[in-house]
Amino acid sequence: MYNEQMASQKRELFSNLQEFAGPSGKLTLLESVAENRQLQFERFVVAAGEDMHQVTDGSVDVVVCTLVLCSVKNQEKILREVCRVLKP
């Protein structure tokens, strides 16, 4: 139900992601919900936000957290992981 209600907002939020693509034009998205039909997914990583060891350091262009930080035990740990995986 949430995804149905938020579909138009997510479409708007993600509409300019291509601007973040690298020189190759390639953009990799990691998303926890597969119901975003407007996006094409390369792969999924299932992991706790506090430990995303499957994601290489400095390999992610953008991190979007929706309804996450208010519902986890250790926000600081998640934010450290976000900083670790984001490209400089």
C-alpha positions as CSV (number, residue, x, y, z in Angstrom):
1,M,0.0,0.0,0.0
2,Y,2.9,2.4,0.8
3,N,4.5,1.9,-2.6
4,E,1.2,2.6,-4.3
5,Q,0.8,5.8,-2.4
6,M,4.4,6.9,-2.9
7,A,4.8,5.9,-6.5
8,S,4.5,9.4,-8.0
9,Q,6.8,10.9,-5.3
10,K,9.4,8.2,-5.9
11,R,9.2,8.7,-9.7
12,E,9.8,12.5,-9.1
13,L,12.6,11.8,-6.6
14,F,14.4,9.4,-8.9
15,S,13.7,11.3,-12.2
16,N,17.1,13.0,-12.3
17,L,19.3,10.0,-11.2
18,Q,20.8,9.8,-14.7
19,E,22.6,13.0,-13.9
20,F,24.7,11.0,-11.4
21,A,25.8,8.5,-14.0
22,G,29.6,8.1,-14.5
23,P,31.4,8.8,-17.8
24,S,30.3,5.4,-19.1
25,G,26.7,6.5,-18.7
26,K,26.1,3.5,-16.4
27,L,24.2,4.0,-13.1
28,T,23.8,1.2,-10.6
29,L,20.9,1.4,-8.2
30,L,20.5,-0.7,-5.0
31,E,16.9,-0.7,-3.8
32,S,15.3,-2.8,-1.1
33,V,11.8,-2.9,-2.7
34,A,11.5,-4.4,-6.1
35,E,8.1,-2.7,-6.8
36,N,9.6,0.4,-8.4
37,R,8.7,-0.5,-11.9
38,Q,10.0,2.9,-13.2
39,L,13.5,1.8,-12.3
40,Q,15.7,-0.8,-13.9
41,F,17.8,-2.9,-11.5
42,E,21.2,-4.4,-12.1
43,R,21.4,-6.4,-8.9
44,F,20.0,-6.5,-5.4
45,V,22.0,-6.7,-2.2
46,V,20.2,-7.9,0.8
47,A,22.0,-6.7,3.9
48,A,21.5,-4.9,7.2
49,G,22.2,-1.2,6.8
50,E,24.8,-1.4,9.6
51,D,26.9,-4.0,7.6
52,M,26.9,-3.8,3.8
53,H,30.2,-5.6,3.4
54,Q,29.0,-6.9,0.0
55,V,29.1,-3.3,-1.3
56,T,32.6,-2.1,-2.3
57,D,34.0,1.0,-0.7
58,G,33.4,4.1,-2.8
59,S,31.2,2.3,-5.4
60,V,27.8,4.0,-4.9
61,D,26.8,7.3,-6.5
62,V,23.7,8.0,-4.4
63,V,22.1,6.6,-1.2
64,V,18.4,7.2,-0.5
65,C,17.1,6.2,2.9
66,T,13.3,6.2,3.1
67,L,11.7,5.3,6.5
68,V,15.0,3.8,7.7
69,L,16.8,5.9,10.2
70,C,13.7,6.3,12.4
71,S,13.4,2.6,12.7
72,V,16.9,1.2,13.4
73,K,18.9,0.8,16.6
74,N,22.1,2.3,15.4
75,Q,21.8,5.3,13.1
76,E,25.5,6.2,13.5
77,K,26.6,2.7,12.2
78,I,24.3,3.0,9.2
79,L,25.5,6.5,8.3
80,R,29.2,5.2,8.6
81,E,28.3,2.5,6.1
82,V,26.7,5.0,3.8
83,C,29.8,7.2,3.9
84,R,32.0,4.1,3.2
85,V,30.1,3.0,0.1
86,L,29.6,6.5,-1.4
87,K,32.0,7.6,-4.1
88,P,34.2,10.5,-2.9
